[in-house]
Amino acid sequence: MYRLLDKVNSPADIRGFGTEDLKTLCAEIRDYMIECCSTNPGHLGSSLGAVELIVGMHYVYDTPADKIVFDVGHQAYAHKIITGRKELFRKNRKKGGISGFTKRSESEYDVFGAGHASTSISAALGLAKAAELRGTGEKTIALIGDGALSGGLAFEGLNNAGSSHTDILVIINDNNISIDKNIGALHEHLLKLTTDPTYNRIKNHIWNRIGDGCLRKAMQKIVVNAKSNMVSASGGDLFEAMGFRYFGPVDGNDIAQVVDTLRRLKDIKGPRILHTITTKGKGYAPAEEDQTIWHAPGMFDPVTGKRIIPSHPGVSRYQDVFGEALLELARKDAKIVGVTPAMASGCGMNILAKEMPDRFFDVGIAEEHAVTFSAGLAAGGLKPFCNIYSSFAQRAYDQIIHDAALQKLGVVLCLDRSGLVGEDGPTHHGNFDIAAYRSIPEVTIGAPRNEVELKNMMYTASISENGPFIIRYPRGYGEGLAWRETDFEVLEPGRGELITEGREIAVLGVGPVINRAAEAAAKCRETAGWTPYIYDLRYVKPLDTGILDSVFRNCSSIITVEDGCLAGGVYGAVAEYAALRKKSIRLTGIGIPDRFIEQGKQSELRAECGLDTEHIFCTIMREKEELEKNNQKVLETQN
């Protein structure tokens, strides 16, 4: 039971609270988050640190009429809890439950969806400009933090917003540094001065009287320099130079200071920056002490903080295979380097970083830069392995084409988290990579079906002298193979492999889903005494046309399987080749349909899309029945 939180069903319910009640409410929200996330994992650390900022914004502003735009919705748990989704939060990120990110279709308070970083300022500027043109008087706030300010899109938004004179407040949730207590009193004094309504009326009056001439520019320079010297070891002059008025820093975990500051800033017009300092994981000691792990800790004991890690004895995660294989390759070849946009631990590149820090580059949340930087490294004679989660690589599409492929530069793009990623949902599913990159000239696209093949495909890419080499593989655990004991082998691009001998029907695909197809074939043998062919194409580009030509000669039906979208994927590639060769053959595709797939466990989502063993088996058997019916009709017609 929560004394105050149980009474809160909308932000209107908190606006009568006093300061002490707000402090209690923030503590209760944290306890509730910890309680829920201990058994239903989510992005905990970021949301714990942003509680006071979120409560303060909803307290001071008239939401949902006033608009709050979140940057990366995983800091928005408190927002969900106090906007009518308290009980729904217990099913956060579950299939059929609410999203782990802000989502427009979920609530009127979620004014803009956010699962990727650095979007808030641009989106908030659009909302603010729309309010200005419509004359509605709405206030617009963008909350950006957790590293998102390192993204180029954030600076594009700042550059446009600062020159627009639009009424917008950008709150920087800075959880990487703390306020220097020796100058805390001075900061507080200057903050109160610069947000004071009388001060701002006088300032605006003077500015209007001076006009836009040289005198105004000179005085502005004096003011900026004075504020910079007194306030800002934090770089406020940068924002002032971009056209923003800079305020702060303030303690973003002090609800009284947050509310007081927001009240003062609310009626100041034009582009403003409020710099707040918060602690990631605030209020929960384990999360404060290890902020990286507790960003998304999985299940844990809320009392002791002990994490409950699922046991997968003898089975490695694909990210660990990647990390260890990359280090082994780097030991053999001094030209190999690693590049990642702020996901070193998530993709396994921290293994290289630990032993060879001079050959590891974390470029921040900047996927476009990561690819072009990698292309530059390749142009300079190195062999960069650039690891980006598949859904984030979508942001670097132009760079993959223009900076890498067009110049035939040997960048190895490793797309971790390809396919259905699970609870993070549609913003993070890596469904579109095959379709997106298959049409690009000079690109090789491979999808290993297990740990050994990932290791060998990385080796193949490392010795390739062609253009970009893309390797896609899923989130989670492999097939349990003893991959560490195997030597590196070349997997020739454009050369697939026959997995199961069969007849009549051929199942073609790439990636680990081929293992499920092989299991389905074994079930066909057990139940029907018959098996289809199972082929691992291994590469989507170039295709193994030898396999396809053999299938066209020997089979009446093809079933493609892929952990990616059917439109433009392996299904599309096989259909195109059949059309090119003027082959008339039955073709059925199993993959991700033409819609966005919501969140849920990977196993649940794969079953939904027909990518599990049982569904593949049923599809094969249905196709066999259809072929038998057709054959019977042909015989009847002949007779």
C-alpha positions in Angstrom: 0.0 0.0 0.0 1.3 3.4 -1.0 -0.1 6.4 1.0 0.0 8.9 -1.8 0.7 6.9 -5.0 -2.5 4.9 -4.6 -4.5 8.1 -4.8 -2.8 9.3 -8.0 -4.5 8.4 -11.3 -3.5 11.5 -13.3 -1.2 14.5 -12.9 -4.1 16.6 -11.8 -4.1 14.5 -8.6 -0.6 15.7 -7.5 -1.0 19.4 -8.2 -2.5 20.0 -4.7 0.5 18.4 -3.0 2.9 20.3 -0.9 6.7 19.9 -1.0 6.8 17.2 1.6 4.1 15.2 -0.1 5.9 15.5 -3.4 9.0 14.1 -1.7 7.0 11.2 -0.3 5.4 10.6 -3.7 8.8 10.4 -5.4 10.0 7.9 -2.9 6.8 5.8 -3.4 7.2 5.9 -7.1 10.8 4.6 -6.8 9.7 1.8 -4.4 6.9 0.8 -6.9 9.3 0.8 -9.8 11.8 -1.4 -7.9 8.9 -3.7 -6.8 7.6 -4.1 -10.4 11.0 -4.3 -12.2 12.4 -6.9 -9.8 10.0 -9.5 -11.2 9.3 -8.0 -14.6 12.6 -6.6 -15.9 12.9 -3.3 -17.5 15.1 -0.2 -17.9 15.4 0.7 -14.2 18.4 2.9 -13.7 17.5 5.8 -16.0 13.9 5.9 -14.7 15.0 6.0 -11.1 17.1 9.0 -11.8 14.4 11.0 -13.6 11.6 10.7 -11.0 11.8 14.2 -9.6 12.1 15.8 -13.0 9.0 14.0 -14.3 6.9 14.7 -11.2 8.0 18.3 -11.3 7.1 18.7 -14.9 3.6 17.3 -14.4 3.2 19.3 -11.2 4.1 22.7 -12.8 2.8 22.2 -16.3 -0.8 21.6 -17.4 -0.3 18.2 -19.0 -1.6 16.8 -21.3 -2.5 20.2 -22.8 1.2 21.2 -22.3 3.5 18.7 -24.1 6.3 16.7 -22.6 8.6 15.0 -25.1 10.9 12.3 -23.8 14.2 11.3 -25.3 14.5 7.5 -25.2 11.3 6.5 -23.4 13.1 4.2 -20.9 13.5 7.2 -18.6 9.7 7.7 -18.6 8.5 5.0 -16.1 7.5 7.6 -13.5 5.6 9.4 -16.3 3.6 6.2 -17.1 2.9 5.5 -13.5 1.3 8.9 -12.7 -0.6 9.2 -16.0 -3.2 6.5 -15.3 -1.0 3.4 -16.1 0.0 2.4 -12.5 -1.5 -1.0 -12.6 -0.7 -1.6 -16.3 2.9 -0.9 -15.4 3.0 -4.4 -13.8 2.8 -5.7 -17.4 5.3 -3.3 -18.8 7.1 -4.7 -21.9 5.1 -7.9 -21.7 3.1 -9.3 -24.7 -0.3 -7.7 -24.5 0.9 -5.1 -21.9 2.1 -1.6 -22.2 5.3 -0.5 -24.1 8.5 0.1 -22.3 8.8 3.4 -24.2 6.5 6.3 -24.8 3.9 5.4 -27.4 1.3 7.8 -28.9 -1.4 5.1 -29.3 -1.1 4.2 -25.6 -1.9 7.5 -23.9 -2.8 11.1 -24.6 0.2 12.0 -22.3 2.6 10.2 -24.7 2.7 13.0 -27.3 5.7 11.5 -29.2 7.0 7.9 -29.4 10.6 7.4 -28.4 12.6 4.2 -28.4 15.7 5.6 -30.1 17.9 8.4 -28.8 18.3 12.1 -29.7 14.8 12.7 -31.2 13.2 14.9 -28.5 14.4 18.3 -29.4 13.4 18.1 -33.1 10.0 16.6 -32.2 9.4 19.2 -29.4 10.3 22.0 -31.8 7.8 20.7 -34.3 5.1 20.5 -31.6 6.0 24.0 -30.3 5.9 25.5 -33.8 2.5 23.8 -34.4 1.1 25.3 -31.2 2.5 28.7 -32.2 0.9 28.6 -35.6 -2.4 27.3 -34.2 -2.4 29.9 -31.4 -3.2 27.4 -28.7 -0.7 28.7 -26.1 0.6 25.2 -25.2 3.9 24.8 -23.6 6.4 22.3 -24.9 9.2 20.6 -22.9 11.9 18.2 -24.2 13.6 16.0 -21.7 16.9 14.7 -23.1 19.6 12.8 -21.3 21.2 9.4 -20.7 23.8 10.1 -23.4 21.2 11.2 -26.0 22.8 14.6 -26.3 25.8 13.0 -28.0 23.7 12.2 -31.0 24.0 14.4 -34.1 20.2 14.7 -34.4 20.1 16.4 -31.0 22.5 19.1 -32.2 20.6 19.5 -35.5 17.5 20.1 -33.4 19.3 22.6 -31.1 20.7 24.5 -34.0 17.2 24.9 -35.6 15.4 25.6 -32.3 17.9 28.2 -31.1 17.5 30.2 -34.3 13.7 29.9 -34.4 12.8 32.0 -31.4 10.1 29.4 -30.7 8.8 28.9 -27.1 10.5 25.7 -26.1 12.2 24.4 -22.9 14.9 21.7 -23.3 15.8 20.0 -20.0 19.1 18.2 -20.0 19.1 15.3 -17.6 22.8 15.1 -16.9 23.6 11.9 -14.9 27.3 11.8 -15.6 28.6 14.5 -13.2 27.7 15.9 -9.8 27.3 19.5 -8.7 30.4 20.9 -7.0 29.2 21.7 -3.5 31.9 24.4 -3.0 30.0 26.6 -5.5 26.5 25.3 -4.9 25.4 28.4 -3.2 26.6 30.6 -6.0 24.9 28.5 -8.5 21.6 28.7 -6.6 21.9 32.5 -6.3 22.6 33.0 -10.0 19.8 30.6 -10.9 17.3 32.5 -8.9 18.5 35.7 -10.4 18.3 34.6 -14.0 14.9 33.0 -13.6 13.3 35.9 -11.6 10.3 37.3 -13.5 11.2 40.9 -12.6 14.8 40.4 -13.9 13.4 38.9 -17.2 10.9 41.7 -17.7 13.6 44.3 -17.3 16.0 42.4 -19.5 13.5 42.0 -22.3 12.5 45.7 -22.0 16.2 46.7 -22.3 16.8 44.3 -25.2 13.7 45.6 -27.1 14.8 49.3 -26.6 18.4 48.5 -27.7 17.3 46.8 -30.9 19.4 44.4 -33.0 22.5 46.6 -33.6 26.1 46.4 -32.5 25.4 47.7 -29.0 23.0 44.8 -28.3 25.5 42.3 -29.6 28.3 43.8 -27.4 26.1 43.7 -24.3 25.0 40.1 -25.0 28.7 39.1 -25.3 29.4 40.7 -21.9 26.5 38.9 -20.3 27.3 35.6 -21.9 31.0 35.9 -20.8 30.0 36.9 -17.3 27.5 34.1 -16.9 30.0 31.6 -18.4 32.8 32.7 -16.0 30.6 32.6 -12.9 28.3 29.7 -13.6 29.6 27.5 -16.2 32.2 24.9 -15.9 29.3 23.1 -17.6 29.4 24.8 -21.0 26.4 27.1 -20.9 28.1 29.5 -23.3 27.8 26.8 -26.0 24.0 26.8 -25.7 23.9 30.6 -25.5 25.9 30.8 -28.7 23.3 28.5 -30.4 20.5 30.9 -29.5 19.3 29.4 -26.2 19.1 31.0 -22.8 21.0 28.7 -20.4 19.9 28.1 -16.8 21.5 25.8 -14.3 22.8 23.5 -13.3 20.3 22.5 -10.7 19.9 19.3 -8.6 17.4 17.3 -10.6 16.8 15.0 -7.7 15.7 17.8 -5.4 12.0 18.1 -6.0 11.7 21.5 -4.3 14.4 23.0 -6.5 13.0 21.3 -9.6 9.5 22.7 -9.0 10.8 26.2 -8.0 13.0 26.4 -11.1 10.3 25.2 -13.5 7.8 27.7 -12.1 10.3 30.5 -12.8 11.1 29.2 -16.3 7.5 28.5 -17.3 6.6 32.0 -18.4 9.9 33.0 -19.9 9.6 33.0 -23.7 11.9 31.7 -26.4 14.3 28.7 -26.5 15.6 27.8 -23.1 18.0 25.2 -21.7 17.7 23.9 -18.2 20.7 21.9 -17.1 19.9 19.4 -14.3 22.2 17.0 -12.5 20.7 13.7 -11.5 22.0 10.3 -10.3 21.3 7.3 -12.5 19.7 4.7 -10.3 18.9 7.3 -7.6 17.4 6.0 -4.4 18.5 2.3 -4.8 22.0 1.7 -3.7 22.9 -1.2 -6.0 21.7 0.8 -9.0 23.7 3.9 -8.0 26.9 1.8 -7.4 26.9 0.0 -10.8 25.0 2.2 -13.2 25.9 0.2 -16.3 24.6 -3.1 -15.0 21.5 -1.5 -13.5 20.5 0.3 -16.7 18.6 -2.9 -17.5 19.4 -5.4 -14.7 17.0 -8.2 -15.4 15.2 -9.9 -12.5 16.6 -9.2 -8.9 15.8 -9.4 -5.2 14.5 -6.0 -4.3 15.7 -6.3 -0.7 19.3 -7.5 -1.3 19.8 -6.2 -4.8 21.1 -9.6 -5.9 20.4 -10.2 -9.6 18.7 -13.4 -10.6 20.5 -14.5 -13.8 18.9 -17.2 -15.9 21.1 -20.3 -16.2 22.1 -21.5 -19.7 24.9 -24.0 -18.9 27.2 -24.5 -21.9 25.4 -22.1 -24.1 27.0 -18.7 -25.1 25.3 -15.5 -26.1 26.0 -14.4 -29.6 27.4 -11.1 -28.3 30.0 -13.0 -26.3 30.9 -15.1 -29.4 31.4 -11.8 -31.3 33.5 -10.2 -28.6 35.8 -13.2 -28.1 36.2 -13.9 -31.8 36.9 -10.2 -32.5 39.7 -10.2 -29.9 41.2 -13.4 -31.3 41.1 -11.9 -34.8 42.7 -8.7 -33.6 45.5 -10.6 -32.0 46.2 -12.2 -35.4 45.8 -9.0 -37.5 47.1 -5.6 -36.3 44.8 -3.9 -38.8 41.6 -5.0 -37.1 39.9 -2.3 -34.9 36.5 -2.1 -33.2 34.0 0.7 -33.5 30.6 0.9 -31.7 28.1 3.7 -31.0 27.7 3.5 -27.2 26.9 -0.3 -27.0 30.3 -1.8 -26.1 29.0 -4.0 -23.3 25.8 -4.9 -25.0 27.5 -6.1 -28.2 30.6 -7.7 -26.5 33.2 -5.2 -27.8 34.2 -4.4 -24.2 36.3 -7.6 -24.4 38.5 -6.0 -27.1 38.4 -2.7 -25.2 39.8 -4.2 -22.1 42.8 -5.8 -23.8 43.4 -3.4 -26.6 42.0 0.0 -25.6 44.0 1.8 -28.3 42.2 -0.3 -31.0 38.7 0.2 -29.6 36.5 3.3 -30.4 33.2 4.1 -28.7 31.9 7.1 -30.6 28.8 7.7 -28.4 25.2 7.6 -29.6 26.1 8.5 -33.1 25.4 5.7 -35.6 25.9 7.8 -38.7 29.3 8.9 -37.5 30.2 5.4 -36.5 29.8 4.1 -40.1 31.6 7.1 -41.7 34.3 7.0 -39.1 34.7 3.3 -39.9 34.8 4.0 -43.6 37.6 6.5 -42.9 39.5 3.9 -40.9 39.1 1.5 -43.9 40.3 4.1 -46.3 43.3 4.6 -44.1 44.3 0.9 -44.4 42.6 -0.6 -41.3 39.9 -3.3 -41.0 37.2 -1.9 -38.8 34.5 -4.1 -37.3 31.6 -1.7 -36.6 29.0 -3.2 -34.3 25.6 -1.6 -34.3 22.3 -3.0 -33.2 20.2 -3.7 -36.3 17.4 -1.3 -35.5 19.9 1.5 -34.7 21.8 0.9 -38.0 18.7 2.1 -39.8 19.8 5.6 -38.9 23.0 5.2 -40.8 21.5 4.0 -44.1 22.9 6.9 -46.2 26.4 6.4 -44.7 26.4 2.7 -45.5 25.6 3.5 -49.1 27.5 6.7 -49.7 30.5 6.4 -47.4 31.2 2.7 -47.4 29.6 0.8 -50.3 30.0 3.5 -53.1 33.7 3.6 -52.3 34.0 -0.1 -51.9 35.5 0.2 -48.4 36.0 -2.9 -46.4 33.9 -2.0 -43.3 32.6 -5.0 -41.5 29.1 -4.1 -40.2 28.0 -6.5 -37.4 24.3 -6.1 -36.8 23.6 -7.5 -33.4 20.0 -7.9 -32.3 18.7 -8.6 -35.8 15.3 -10.1 -36.0 12.8 -10.2 -33.2 14.5 -8.8 -30.0 11.7 -9.4 -27.5 10.4 -7.1 -24.8 11.8 -3.8 -26.2 9.2 -4.1 -29.0 8.9 -2.5 -32.4 11.4 0.3 -31.9 14.1 -2.3 -31.4 13.2 -5.3 -33.6 15.8 -5.7 -36.3 13.4 -6.8 -39.0 14.4 -4.6 -41.9 18.1 -5.1 -42.3 18.1 -7.7 -45.1 15.5 -5.8 -47.1 17.2 -2.4 -46.5 20.7 -3.4 -47.5 20.1 -6.2 -50.1 19.7 -3.7 -52.9 23.0 -1.9 -52.3 25.8 -2.8 -54.8 29.2 -4.0 -53.5 27.7 -5.3 -50.2 27.9 -8.8 -48.9 25.2 -9.9 -46.4 25.6 -13.0 -44.3 23.6 -14.5 -41.5 25.2 -17.3 -39.5 23.0 -20.1 -38.2 25.0 -20.8 -35.0 28.0 -19.7 -32.9 30.6 -21.5 -35.1 29.3 -19.9 -38.2 29.4 -16.4 -36.6 33.0 -16.9 -35.7 33.9 -18.2 -39.2 31.9 -15.5 -41.0 33.8 -12.8 -39.0 37.0 -14.4 -40.1 35.8 -14.5 -43.7 34.9 -10.8 -43.4 38.3 -10.0 -42.0 40.2 -11.3 -45.0 37.7 -10.1 -47.6 39.0 -7.4 -50.0 35.5 -6.4 -51.3 33.2 -3.6 -50.1 31.1 -3.6 -46.9 30.6 -7.0 -45.3 27.4 -7.2 -43.3 26.9 -9.9 -40.7 23.5 -10.1 -39.0 22.7 -12.3 -35.9 20.1 -12.3 -33.2 19.9 -11.2 -29.6 20.3 -14.0 -27.0 21.8 -17.4 -26.8 23.2 -19.7 -29.5 22.7 -23.4 -30.2 25.1 -24.6 -27.5 28.0 -25.6 -29.9 31.6 -25.8 -28.6 32.7 -22.9 -30.8 35.8 -22.0 -28.8 37.5 -25.3 -29.7 37.1 -24.8 -33.5 39.6 -23.2 -35.8 38.7 -20.4 -38.1 37.4 -21.4 -41.5 36.4 -19.5 -44.6 32.7 -19.4 -45.4 32.8 -18.5 -49.1 30.3 -15.7 -49.9 27.6 -17.0 -52.1 28.0 -20.6 -51.1 25.3 -22.2 -49.0 24.9 -25.7 -47.5 22.6 -28.6 -47.7 21.5 -29.5 -44.1 18.9 -32.2 -44.8 18.4 -34.4 -47.8 14.7 -34.6 -49.0 12.3 -34.5 -51.8 9.5 -32.5 -53.4 9.8 -29.5 -51.1 12.8 -27.3 -50.3 13.1 -25.1 -47.3 15.5 -22.3 -47.8 16.6 -19.6 -45.4 19.4 -18.0 -43.4 20.3 -17.6 -39.7 19.3 -19.6 -36.6 15.8 -20.2 -37.8 17.3 -22.8 -40.2 17.9 -24.9 -37.1 14.2 -24.8 -36.3 13.5 -25.8 -39.9 15.9 -28.8 -39.5 13.9 -29.7 -36.3 10.7 -29.5 -38.3 12.2 -31.8 -41.0 13.1 -34.3 -38.3 9.5 -34.2 -37.1 8.3 -34.8 -40.6 10.5 -37.9 -40.7 9.0 -39.2 -37.4 5.4 -38.5 -38.3 5.2 -39.0 -42.0 8.4 -41.0 -42.9 9.3 -38.2 -45.3 11.5 -35.0 -45.2 11.9 -31.9 -47.3 15.2 -30.6 -48.3 16.6 -28.0 -45.8 19.2 -25.6 -47.2 21.1 -22.9 -45.3 21.7 -20.2 -47.9 24.1 -18.6 -45.4 24.4 -15.5 -47.6 21.5 -13.3 -48.8 23.9 -11.5 -51.0 25.4 -13.0 -53.1 22.8 -15.7 -53.3 23.9 -19.3 -53.9 22.2 -19.6 -57.3 23.6 -23.1 -57.6 21.3 -24.2 -54.8 18.4 -22.4 -56.4 18.9 -23.9 -59.8 19.1 -27.4 -58.2 15.9 -26.7 -56.3 14.1 -25.6 -59.4 15.1 -28.8 -61.1 14.2 -31.2 -58.3 11.3 -29.6 -56.3 7.8 -28.5 -56.9 7.6 -26.1 -54.0 9.9 -23.8 -52.0 9.3 -22.5 -48.5 11.6 -19.7 -47.3 12.2 -19.0 -43.6 13.8 -15.9 -42.2 13.9 -13.9 -39.0 13.3 -10.7 -41.0 10.5 -9.0 -43.0 9.2 -11.1 -45.9 8.9 -8.0 -48.2 12.3 -7.6 -49.8 14.0 -10.3 -47.7 15.0 -13.9 -48.5 11.5 -14.5 -49.8 11.8 -11.5 -52.1 15.3 -12.6 -53.3 14.2 -16.1 -54.2 11.0 -14.8 -55.9 13.1 -12.4 -58.0 15.5 -15.1 -59.1 12.7 -17.4 -60.0 11.1 -14.6 -62.1 14.5 -13.9 -63.7 14.9 -17.5 -64.7 11.2 -17.8 -65.7 10.6 -20.6 -63.3 7.1 -21.5 -62.3 7.2 -22.9 -58.8 5.1 -22.7 -55.7 6.7 -20.3 -53.2 5.6 -19.8 -49.6 7.3 -17.4 -47.2 7.6 -17.7 -43.4 8.9 -14.6 -41.8 7.9 -11.3 -40.2 4.7 -10.0 -41.9 4.1 -6.5 -43.2 3.2 -4.9 -39.9 5.0 -3.8 -36.8 5.3 -6.5 -34.2 4.7 -5.5 -30.6 6.7 -6.5 -27.5 6.8 -9.9 -25.8 9.3 -12.7 -25.2 11.3 -13.7 -28.2 9.7 -17.2 -28.1 6.2 -15.7 -28.1 6.9 -13.4 -31.0 8.6 -16.1 -33.1 5.5 -18.3 -32.5 3.3 -15.3 -33.5 5.2 -15.0 -36.8 5.4 -18.7 -37.4 9.2 -19.0 -36.9 9.1 -21.8 -34.3 9.6 -25.5 -35.0 5.9 -26.4 -34.7 4.7 -23.7 -37.1 7.4 -24.5 -39.7 6.4 -28.2 -39.4 2.7 -27.4 -39.9 3.5 -25.2 -43.0 5.6 -28.0 -44.5 2.9 -30.6 -44.0 0.2 -28.3 -45.4 2.3 -27.7 -48.4 2.9 -31.4 -48.9 -0.9 -32.0 -48.7 -1.5 -29.3 -51.3 1.1 -30.9 -53.6 -0.6 -34.3 -53.2 -4.0 -32.8 -54.0 -2.6 -31.1 -57.1 -0.9 -34.3 -58.2 -4.2 -36.2 -57.7 -6.1 -33.6 -59.8 -3.5 -33.9 -62.6 -3.9 -37.7 -62.6 -7.7 -37.5 -62.6 -7.5 -35.0 -65.5 -5.2 -37.3 -67.5 -7.4 -40.3 -66.9 
